Amino acid sequence: GGGHFSGRLTAPLCIAGGICLQLLAHFGVRIAAHLVQVGTAVDRRFDPMGESEETLDALRNAPFPTISPEAAAQMQAQIEEARRSLDSVGGIVECIAQGVPAGWGDPMFDGLENRIARVVFGIPAVKGLEFGSGFAGSAVTGSRNNDPYYMDGETVRTRSNAHGGILGGISSGMPVVFRAA
């Protein structure tokens, strides 16, 4: 096909993404993603407080990006079963950006969630997006979903990261974590 999601557009977008990853690395921002769910097979989620550099490197270099090899095998089996049945199966991709400094974004229409959502929903198959605790956060009280602040030397941090690294459209300095279905 000659559509706008053919290789003629996909290739330059991937190249631009690779350049952006290098630019962000200059600022100390490290980004990785993995399949957290395919069908009913589930991998562990990222630690919202951050992941080791080894885990992020392993995901960046994995032919099938999961944290758990067992989850990868289960996901691949479900994909193969769907293929043999001439069907398909959905999934969830989880992304983490570590080292994002506090203050990126905007409190109104150009907030960090808005910018990420604009790009992620540009992928035609995406039907849902959540940040931090996401939809599960709506099932608990505000006091349980709250991220209390504390001082870590000269840096203000939160003891948890239900907010997914973004508060009021602005990065908090905690890892930015989101999932796309």
N, CA, C and O of each residue as an XYZ file, in Angstrom:
724
protein
N       0.744     -1.189      0.000
C       0.000      0.000      0.000
C       0.796      1.273      0.000
O       1.953      1.339      0.415
N       0.117      2.272     -0.486
C       0.708      3.591     -0.544
C       0.146      4.508      0.516
O       0.285      5.727      0.419
N      -0.493      3.936      1.540
C      -1.085      4.751      2.589
C      -0.040      5.432      3.446
O       1.156      5.173      3.311
N      -0.497      6.305      4.330
C       0.437      7.062      5.157
C       1.034      6.235      6.279
O       1.861      6.746      7.034
N       0.642      4.966      6.417
C       1.286      4.091      7.401
C       2.121      3.021      6.713
O       2.446      1.993      7.305
N       2.462      3.276      5.462
C       3.350      2.373      4.739
C       4.788      2.631      5.192
O       5.046      3.517      6.007
N       5.706      1.850      4.656
C       7.116      1.994      5.004
C       7.689      3.352      4.649
O       8.685      3.783      5.231
N       7.062      4.027      3.695
C       7.589      5.346      3.289
C       7.486      6.377      4.406
O       8.280      7.317      4.446
N       6.542      6.222      5.295
C       6.442      7.119      6.443
C       7.007      6.485      7.706
O       7.590      7.175      8.542
N       6.838      5.180      7.849
C       7.320      4.493      9.051
C       8.832      4.624      9.191
O       9.330      4.919     10.278
N       9.563      4.407      8.108
C      11.037      4.458      8.173
C      11.544      5.823      8.644
O      12.360      5.869      9.565
N      11.097      6.934      8.055
C      11.615      8.218      8.546
C      11.183      8.549      9.977
O      11.921      9.223     10.697
N      10.002      8.089     10.402
C       9.587      8.309     11.785
C      10.485      7.541     12.739
O      10.840      8.050     13.803
N      10.859      6.315     12.370
C      11.773      5.531     13.213
C      13.143      6.196     13.282
O      13.768      6.220     14.343
N      13.607      6.727     12.178
C      14.895      7.434     12.158
C      14.817      8.669     13.054
O      15.722      8.917     13.850
N      13.741      9.442     12.926
C      13.568     10.635     13.763
C      13.509     10.243     15.240
O      14.078     10.931     16.087
N      12.818      9.135     15.553
C      12.751      8.665     16.934
C      14.123      8.305     17.473
O      14.438      8.614     18.622
N      14.942      7.656     16.659
C      16.299      7.300     17.068
C      17.148      8.525     17.350
O      17.940      8.534     18.293
N      16.986      9.553     16.540
C      17.714     10.810     16.758
C      17.242     11.464     18.053
O      18.054     11.966     18.830
N      15.914     11.456     18.286
C      15.377     12.048     19.519
C      15.870     11.306     20.754
O      16.162     11.933     21.772
N      15.968      9.973     20.681
C      16.496      9.210     21.817
C      17.923      9.638     22.140
O      18.292      9.737     23.311
N      18.729      9.894     21.107
C      20.103     10.340     21.320
C      20.134     11.740     21.939
O      20.938     12.012     22.830
N      19.255     12.624     21.463
C      19.194     13.979     22.025
C      18.750     13.945     23.489
O      19.333     14.628     24.331
N      17.726     13.155     23.790
C      17.255     13.051     25.172
C      18.319     12.456     26.077
O      18.435     12.854     27.236
N      19.099     11.508     25.568
C      20.178     10.907     26.360
C      21.201     11.963     26.767
O      21.822     11.857     27.825
N      21.372     12.978     25.926
C      22.267     14.093     26.265
C      21.797     14.817     27.531
O      22.608     15.368     28.276
N      20.488     14.809     27.764
C      19.904     15.440     28.954
C      19.773     14.454     30.110
O      19.256     14.808     31.169
N      20.238     13.216     29.914
C      20.151     12.198     30.960
C      18.834     11.449     30.986
O      18.555     10.728     31.944
N      18.013     11.606     29.947
C      16.724     10.924     29.877
C      16.912      9.589     29.164
O      17.446      9.535     28.056
N      16.467      8.513     29.811
C      16.553      7.170     29.249
C      15.139      6.625     29.097
O      14.333      6.681     30.026
N      14.853      6.097     27.911
C      13.500      5.629     27.605
C      13.545      4.167     27.196
O      14.442      3.745     26.466
N      12.584      3.406     27.663
C      12.441      2.009     27.254
C      10.964      1.645     27.283
O      10.152      2.327     27.909
N      10.632      0.561     26.595
C       9.257      0.066     26.566
C       9.281     -1.452     26.516
O      10.270     -2.068     26.120
N       8.166     -2.033     26.928
C       8.030     -3.489     26.821
C       6.568     -3.851     26.666
O       5.674     -3.058     26.961
N       6.347     -5.075     26.191
C       4.995     -5.614     26.152
C       4.658     -6.053     27.561
O       5.292     -6.955     28.108
N       3.672     -5.421     28.141
C       3.271     -5.792     29.497
C       2.116     -6.789     29.451
O       1.864     -7.506     30.420
N       1.412     -6.828     28.308
C       0.330     -7.799     28.171
C       0.056     -8.054     26.693
O       0.035     -7.130     25.880
N      -0.154     -9.326     26.364
C      -0.651     -9.748     25.053
C      -1.736    -10.769     25.339
O      -1.473    -11.813     25.936
N      -2.965    -10.465     24.910
C      -4.081    -11.342     25.251
C      -4.178    -11.450     26.763
O      -4.331    -10.440     27.450
N      -4.093    -12.660     27.285
C      -4.165    -12.862     28.736
C      -2.789    -13.083     29.365
O      -2.690    -13.222     30.584
N      -1.732    -13.117     28.560
C      -0.366    -13.292     29.083
C       0.147    -11.942     29.585
O       0.056    -10.934     28.885
N       0.683    -11.936     30.799
C       1.063    -10.674     31.439
C       2.511    -10.726     31.928
O       2.928    -11.706     32.544
N       3.273     -9.670     31.651
C       4.615     -9.464     32.180
C       4.477     -8.574     33.415
O       3.424     -7.969     33.618
N       5.507     -8.484     34.234
C       5.433     -7.555     35.363
C       5.524     -6.130     34.832
O       6.162     -5.865     33.814
N       4.876     -5.231     35.542
C       4.942     -3.818     35.171
C       6.268     -3.225     35.612
O       6.962     -3.763     36.474
N       6.600     -2.094     34.992
C       7.774     -1.355     35.442
C       7.570     -0.922     36.882
O       6.445     -0.655     37.303
N       8.651     -0.851     37.634
C       8.609     -0.267     38.964
C       8.403      1.230     38.751
O       9.246      1.872     38.126
N       7.304      1.808     39.252
C       7.041      3.224     38.998
C       8.101      4.157     39.585
O       8.174      5.330     39.219
N       8.924      3.628     40.501
C       9.998      4.440     41.076
C      11.256      4.399     40.216
O      12.206      5.142     40.463
N      11.261      3.526     39.200
C      12.385      3.447     38.287
C      12.914      2.036     38.144
O      12.708      1.191     39.014
N      13.591      1.791     37.051
C      14.178      0.490     36.739
C      15.684      0.625     36.630
O      16.202      1.721     36.413
N      16.383     -0.480     36.779
C      17.839     -0.464     36.639
C      18.217     -0.227     35.183
O      17.451     -0.535     34.270
N      19.394      0.316     34.983
C      19.888      0.544     33.623
C      20.036     -0.783     32.885
O      19.851     -0.843     31.670
N      20.371     -1.851     33.618
C      20.506     -3.170     33.007
C      19.167     -3.636     32.428
O      19.120     -4.172     31.321
N      18.079     -3.431     33.179
C      16.755     -3.815     32.697
C      16.385     -3.027     31.451
O      15.871     -3.591     30.486
N      16.645     -1.716     31.469
C      16.316     -0.885     30.314
C      17.139     -1.296     29.098
O      16.602     -1.383     27.993
N      18.435     -1.550     29.284
C      19.297     -1.988     28.174
C      18.826     -3.323     27.611
O      18.783     -3.511     26.395
N      18.472     -4.251     28.503
C      18.005     -5.567     28.045
C      16.752     -5.425     27.189
O      16.619     -6.101     26.169
N      15.835     -4.555     27.592
C      14.617     -4.346     26.807
C      14.924     -3.702     25.460
O      14.355     -4.086     24.438
N      15.824     -2.721     25.461
C      16.177     -2.041     24.204
C      16.796     -3.007     23.196
O      16.671     -2.808     21.988
N      17.459     -4.048     23.685
C      18.166     -4.973     22.802
C      17.446     -6.305     22.597
O      17.940     -7.165     21.868
N      16.301     -6.485     23.221
C      15.591     -7.761     23.152
C      14.855     -7.915     21.820
O      14.250     -6.960     21.334
N      14.904     -9.106     21.233
C      14.131     -9.336     20.007
C      12.626     -9.350     20.284
O      11.830     -9.028     19.403
N      12.236     -9.721     21.508
C      10.843     -9.703     21.949
C      10.848     -9.042     23.318
O      11.180     -9.696     24.307
N      10.490     -7.767     23.408
C      10.727     -6.981     24.627
C       9.769     -7.265     25.777
O       8.684     -6.690     25.861
N      10.191     -8.157     26.655
C       9.505     -8.390     27.915
C      10.574     -8.455     29.002
O      11.743     -8.716     28.719
N      10.168     -8.219     30.236
C      11.100     -8.330     31.355
C      11.286     -9.807     31.696
O      12.401    -10.247     31.977
N      10.202    -10.565     31.671
C      10.232    -11.978     32.036
C      10.280    -12.855     30.782
O       9.436    -12.701     29.899
N      11.248    -13.770     30.684
C      11.266    -14.711     29.561
C      10.027    -15.606     29.526
O       9.562    -15.986     28.451
N       9.492    -15.942     30.707
C       8.273    -16.755     30.757
C       7.091    -16.011     30.136
O       6.303    -16.596     29.393
N       6.974    -14.730     30.442
C       5.897    -13.927     29.850
C       6.070    -13.857     28.331
O       5.087    -13.930     27.594
N       7.300    -13.718     27.864
C       7.561    -13.671     26.416
C       7.069    -14.947     25.744
O       6.418    -14.892     24.701
N       7.381    -16.096     26.341
C       6.962    -17.375     25.770
C       5.436    -17.487     25.724
O       4.873    -17.948     24.731
N       4.770    -17.064     26.800
C       3.306    -17.117     26.836
C       2.696    -16.175     25.797
O       1.724    -16.529     25.130
N       3.264    -14.988     25.663
C       2.760    -14.022     24.679
C       2.945    -14.547     23.262
O       2.031    -14.469     22.441
N       4.120    -15.077     22.979
C       4.383    -15.601     21.644
C       3.456    -16.769     21.322
O       3.026    -16.914     20.178
N       3.143    -17.601     22.309
C       2.216    -18.713     22.101
C       0.821    -18.190     21.769
O       0.150    -18.745     20.899
N       0.373    -17.128     22.449
C      -0.955    -16.580     22.164
C      -0.995    -15.919     20.788
O      -1.996    -16.016     20.077
N       0.090    -15.251     20.417
C       0.160    -14.650     19.074
C       0.103    -15.745     18.016
O      -0.619    -15.614     17.027
N       0.857    -16.820     18.215
C       0.877    -17.938     17.262
C      -0.486    -18.608     17.169
O      -0.939    -18.944     16.075
N      -1.145    -18.805     18.310
C      -2.481    -19.411     18.308
C      -3.470    -18.538     17.532
O      -4.277    -19.049     16.756
N      -3.404    -17.235     17.742
C      -4.288    -16.329     16.995
C      -3.981    -16.399     15.502
O      -4.898    -16.403     14.680
N      -2.698    -16.454     15.146
C      -2.318    -16.532     13.725
C      -2.870    -17.815     13.101
O      -3.436    -17.786     12.008
N      -2.701    -18.945     13.804
C      -3.194    -20.217     13.280
C      -4.720    -20.206     13.129
O      -5.270    -20.884     12.262
N      -5.390    -19.435     13.976
C      -6.852    -19.326     13.903
C      -7.296    -18.234     12.934
O      -8.482    -17.917     12.842
N      -6.329    -17.662     12.210
C      -6.605    -16.548     11.285
C      -7.276    -15.391     12.014
O      -8.229    -14.785     11.523
N      -6.748    -15.104     13.203
C      -7.314    -14.065     14.053
C      -6.181    -13.158     14.535
O      -5.055    -13.253     14.048
N      -6.472    -12.315     15.452
C      -5.452    -11.431     16.028
C      -5.686    -11.338     17.527
O      -6.700    -11.811     18.039
N      -4.736    -10.723     18.224
C      -4.831    -10.573     19.676
C      -4.298     -9.193     20.032
O      -3.338     -8.717     19.425
N      -4.909     -8.563     20.998
C      -4.489     -7.227     21.411
C      -3.423     -7.273     22.480
O      -3.054     -8.342     22.967
N      -2.933     -6.099     22.839
C      -1.907     -6.039     23.859
C      -1.759     -4.657     24.453
O      -2.430     -3.702     24.060
N      -0.851     -4.585     25.420
C      -0.553     -3.316     26.092
C       0.955     -3.125     26.097
O       1.702     -4.021     26.490
N       1.393     -1.964     25.662
C       2.800     -1.585     25.704
C       2.973     -0.597     26.847
O       2.208      0.359     26.972
N       3.984     -0.833     27.684
C       4.279      0.074     28.786
C       5.601      0.774     28.503
O       6.579      0.141     28.107
N       5.619      2.082     28.709
C       6.812      2.895     28.461
C       7.249      3.584     29.745
O       6.429      3.940     30.592
N       8.566      3.762     29.870
C       9.117      4.492     31.008
C      10.171      5.457     30.489
O      10.970      5.115     29.617
N      10.164      6.649     31.027
C      11.198      7.651     30.739
C      11.800      8.058     32.076
O      11.141      8.686     32.905
N      13.049      7.695     32.272
C      13.744      8.002     33.524
C      14.706      9.161     33.293
O      15.288      9.305     32.217
N      14.857      9.975     34.323
C      15.761     11.115     34.230
C      15.100     12.363     33.670
O      15.783     13.349     33.395
N      13.788     12.340     33.497
C      13.076     13.531     33.026
C      13.107     14.555     34.148
O      12.606     14.290     35.240
N      13.689     15.724     33.894
C      13.762     16.712     34.973
C      12.389     17.292     35.302
O      11.495     17.309     34.455
N      12.231     17.757     36.511
C      10.987     18.428     36.901
C      10.834     19.709     36.079
O      11.808     20.419     35.831
N       9.610     19.990     35.664
C       9.321     21.254     34.993
C       9.067     21.166     33.502
O       8.759     22.190     32.893
N       9.175     20.011     32.883
C       8.864     19.896     31.456
C       7.352     19.815     31.305
O       6.694     19.098     32.059
N       6.806     20.526     30.361
C       5.370     20.498     30.104
C       4.738     21.852     30.334
O       5.415     22.878     30.386
N       3.430     21.832     30.471
C       2.656     23.058     30.602
C       1.384     22.708     31.374
O       0.845     21.615     31.202
N       0.891     23.623     32.228
C      -0.278     23.277     33.030
C      -1.607     23.290     32.276
O      -2.628     22.891     32.838
N      -1.621     23.730     31.044
C      -2.916     23.812     30.365
C      -2.948     22.898     29.140
O      -2.877     21.676     29.272
N      -3.054     23.487     27.961
C      -3.333     22.722     26.749
C      -2.113     22.052     26.142
O      -2.254     21.237     25.230
N      -0.925     22.370     26.619
C       0.270     21.750     26.074
C       0.991     20.959     27.158
O       2.220     20.898     27.189
N       0.206     20.354     28.047
C       0.770     19.562     29.128
C       1.497     18.337     28.604
O       1.287     17.920     27.465
N       2.342     17.768     29.430
C       3.130     16.615     29.022
C       2.234     15.431     28.643
O       2.512     14.748     27.657
N       1.163     15.173     29.408
C       0.239     14.099     29.032
C      -0.377     14.380     27.663
O      -0.502     13.478     26.836
N      -0.761     15.635     27.429
C      -1.376     16.004     26.146
C      -0.418     15.716     24.999
O      -0.823     15.168     23.973
N       0.841     16.081     25.164
C       1.835     15.878     24.104
C       2.064     14.395     23.850
O       2.123     13.956     22.701
N       2.193     13.623     24.927
C       2.402     12.182     24.765
C       1.173     11.544     24.127
O       1.302     10.725     23.217
N      -0.019     11.913     24.597
C      -1.260     11.348     24.052
C      -1.394     11.656     22.565
O      -1.817     10.797     21.792
N      -1.047     12.847     22.166
C      -1.140     13.243     20.753
C      -0.295     12.309     19.885
O      -0.730     11.890     18.813
N       0.898     11.990     20.346
C       1.789     11.120     19.579
C       1.318      9.671     19.645
O       1.257      8.995     18.618
N       0.985      9.186     20.840
C       0.593      7.782     20.995
C      -0.699      7.496     20.238
O      -0.813      6.454     19.592
N      -1.668      8.395     20.305
C      -2.918      8.168     19.577
C      -2.750      8.377     18.078
O      -3.685      8.130     17.315
N      -1.583      8.825     17.644
C      -1.275      8.863     16.219
C      -1.056      7.466     15.652
O      -1.044      7.292     14.433
N      -0.882      6.467     16.517
C      -0.755      5.072     16.101
C      -2.178      4.535     15.957
O      -2.904      4.471     16.949
N      -2.598      4.149     14.751
C      -4.008      3.823     14.518
C      -4.595      2.752     15.419
O      -5.788      2.815     15.718
N      -3.820      1.767     15.869
C      -4.372      0.670     16.666
C      -4.592      1.036     18.128
O      -5.282      0.300     18.834
N      -4.038      2.137     18.607
C      -4.151      2.497     20.018
C      -5.582      2.917     20.341
O      -6.165      3.763     19.663
N      -6.133      2.309     21.389
C      -7.498      2.602     21.815
C      -7.586      3.087     23.248
O      -8.653      3.512     23.689
N      -6.489      3.034     23.983
C      -6.513      3.474     25.370
C      -5.129      3.884     25.822
O      -4.124      3.376     25.325
N      -5.082      4.810     26.771
C      -3.822      5.335     27.294
C      -4.019      5.665     28.766
O      -5.021      6.271     29.146
N      -3.055      5.262     29.597
C      -3.118      5.613     31.006
C      -1.726      5.957     31.510
O      -0.725      5.402     31.056
N      -1.686      6.878     32.451
C      -0.437      7.326     33.065
C      -0.433      6.899     34.527
O      -1.462      6.963     35.200
N       0.723      6.463     35.017
C       0.846      6.092     36.430
C      -0.125      5.011     36.820
O      -0.202      3.980     36.152
N      -0.879      5.223     37.897
C      -1.856      4.223     38.327
C      -3.036      4.142     37.384
O      -3.794      3.172     37.416
N      -3.199      5.148     36.544
C      -4.207      5.123     35.489
C      -5.614      4.851     35.976
O      -6.063      5.403     36.980
N      -6.308      3.978     35.237
C      -7.701      3.681     35.544
C      -7.853      3.038     36.916
O      -8.876      3.236     37.572
N      -6.862      2.272     37.367
C      -6.939      1.638     38.687
C      -6.994      2.692     39.791
O      -7.561      2.437     40.854
N      -6.420      3.861     39.560
C      -6.443      4.934     40.547
C      -7.840      5.450     40.839
O      -8.080      6.040     41.893
N      -8.764      5.231     39.910
C     -10.138      5.697     40.135
C     -10.893      4.799     41.107
O     -11.975      5.164     41.568
N     -10.343      3.635     41.424
C     -11.015      2.688     42.318
C     -10.563      2.813     43.768
O     -11.055      2.090     44.634
N      -9.627      3.728     44.040
C      -9.141      3.905     45.406
C      -9.371      5.349     45.840
O      -9.619      6.227     45.013
N      -9.286      5.578     47.139
C      -9.458      6.933     47.644
C      -8.254      7.799     47.273
O      -7.173      7.297     46.965
N      -8.467      9.078     47.311
C      -7.392     10.017     47.005
C      -6.216      9.876     47.948
O      -5.067     10.021     47.531
N      -6.486      9.596     49.215
C      -5.384      9.453     50.174
C      -4.525      8.233     49.855
O      -3.324      8.248     50.124
N      -5.105      7.184     49.292
C      -4.326      5.988     48.911
C      -3.594      6.192     47.603
O      -2.555      5.573     47.371
N      -4.121      7.054     46.740
C      -3.511      7.286     45.424
C      -2.553      8.481     45.463
O      -1.941      8.818     44.449
N      -2.424      9.111     46.613
C      -1.593     10.304     46.770
C      -0.112      9.927     46.820
O       0.244      8.845     47.289
N       0.731     10.808     46.345
C       2.183     10.619     46.374
C       2.787     11.673     47.296
O       3.018     12.802     46.863
N       3.049     11.327     48.561
C       3.580     12.323     49.501
C       4.992     12.784     49.114
O       5.818     12.000     48.646
N       5.232     14.056     49.324
C       6.527     14.661     49.013
C       7.499     14.514     50.169
O       7.095     14.395     51.326
N       8.798     14.525     49.842
C       9.849     14.577     50.849
C      11.082     15.197     50.204
O      11.178     15.292     48.980
N      12.018     15.615     51.042
C      13.276     16.187     50.551
C      14.335     15.096     50.497
O      14.569     14.401     51.486
N      14.964     14.948     49.359
C      16.085     14.027     49.161
C      17.309     14.900     48.917
O      17.666     15.192     47.776
N      17.945     15.312     50.012
C      19.023     16.302     49.892
C      18.429     17.631     49.465
O      17.617     18.217     50.181
N      18.833     18.099     48.306
C      18.316     19.363     47.762
C      17.173     19.146     46.773
O      16.671     20.105     46.187
N      16.759     17.891     46.584
C      15.760     17.556     45.573
C      14.435     17.192     46.220
O      14.397     16.424     47.182
N      13.348     17.742     45.692
C      12.001     17.373     46.129
C      11.597     16.131     45.336
O      11.663     16.119     44.107
N      11.178     15.087     46.055
C      10.766     13.833     45.424
C       9.435     13.396     46.037
O       8.947     13.997     46.994
N       8.863     12.340     45.466
C       7.662     11.740     46.054
C       8.004     10.316     46.485
O       8.853      9.657     45.885
N       7.327      9.855     47.537
C       7.603      8.518     48.080
C       7.005      7.407     47.225
O       7.394      6.247     47.356
N       6.090      7.743     46.374
C       5.487      6.786     45.439
C       5.304      7.529     44.116
O       5.658      8.703     44.004
N       4.754      6.843     43.122
C       4.640      7.489     41.808
C       3.339      7.108     41.122
O       3.338      6.750     39.944
N       2.224      7.181     41.856
C       0.919      6.911     41.252
C       0.613      7.920     40.148
O      -0.164      7.629     39.239
N       1.220      9.104     40.225
C       0.980     10.149     39.229
C       1.737      9.909     37.926
O       1.558     10.655     36.964
N       2.577      8.881     37.883
C       3.274      8.540     36.648
C       4.269      9.580     36.189
O       4.566      9.673     34.998
N       4.789     10.364     37.116
C       5.818     11.341     36.777
C       5.302     12.660     36.225
O       6.090     13.518     35.828
N       3.976     12.827     36.196
C       3.393     14.058     35.641
C       2.293     14.537     36.577
O       1.371     13.788     36.899
N       2.395     15.785     37.010
C       1.376     16.405     37.856
C       0.927     17.702     37.201
O       1.741     18.587     36.938
N      -0.370     17.811     36.940
C      -0.895     19.037     36.345
C      -0.269     19.367     35.005
O      -0.133     20.540     34.658
N       0.117     18.343     34.241
C       0.695     18.560     32.919
C       2.191     18.801     32.916
O       2.787     18.971     31.853
N       2.813     18.820     34.095
C       4.239     19.155     34.212
C       4.977     17.981     34.845
O       4.490     17.380     35.802
N       6.158     17.654     34.306
C       6.943     16.558     34.866
C       7.341     16.876     36.298
O       7.662     18.015     36.637
N       7.312     15.836     37.132
C       7.604     16.012     38.566
C       9.045     15.672     38.923
O       9.484     15.938     40.042
N       9.783     15.088     37.986
C      11.137     14.615     38.273
C      11.171     13.135     38.568
O      12.249     12.543     38.628
N      10.013     12.521     38.755
C       9.914     11.073     38.933
C       9.816     10.424     37.548
O       9.524     11.116     36.572
N      10.052      9.110     37.439
C       9.942      8.471     36.128
C       8.557      8.672     35.523
O       7.544      8.554     36.212
N       8.525      8.974     34.240
C       7.265      9.082     33.500
C       6.913      7.670     33.033
O       7.681      7.030     32.314
N       5.736      7.196     33.455
C       5.311      5.830     33.128
C       3.913      5.888     32.524
O       2.999      6.477     33.100
N       3.762      5.270     31.357
C       2.432      5.195     30.753
C       2.280      3.884     29.993
O       3.257      3.232     29.625
N       1.002      3.518     29.769
C       0.670      2.300     29.044
C      -0.336      2.626     27.946
O      -1.254      3.423     28.138
N      -0.143      1.992     26.795
C      -1.045      2.164     25.654
C      -1.607      0.803     25.261
O      -0.863     -0.165     25.103
N      -2.935      0.740     25.104
C      -3.594     -0.517     24.706
C      -3.915     -0.454     23.211
O      -4.471     -1.403     22.658
